[in-house]
Amino acid sequence: MKGGFCPKCDDYSFDLNKHTCPPAYEVIFYDSGEGWEDAQTVYADSHEKAAEKATDIANCRDAEYSTREKVCVRKVGESEVKVFTVYVDFVPEYKADADVESEVTP
């Protein structure tokens, strides 16, 4: 089978037949007043990576972009909860477009 995005965890694999999904985590955004009944499931290699991935997904989904989120994470099937504050770093992106109608000559 050729590569692509896994329909379960959304990770990219060059060979989906050999792909193994990372563990599943439940994530809630504490500052938003979410409870475990509102939890979203993300697949990640650690509690910390699950917090980061869930924040990225939420920021892409919502019109309001957060720069700091208090996130509670637990591995699916386990009761231990870890709490993280996830900070978002904005990276400037520059793009140059050719100005073909410019009257400026070098």
Buried (B, 14 or more C-beta within 10 A) or exposed (E): EEEEEBEEBEBEBEEBEEBEEBBBBBBBBBEEEBEEEEBBEBBBEBBBBBBBBBBEBBBEEEEEEBEEBBBBBBBEEEEEEBEBEBEEEEEEEEEEEEEEEEEEEE
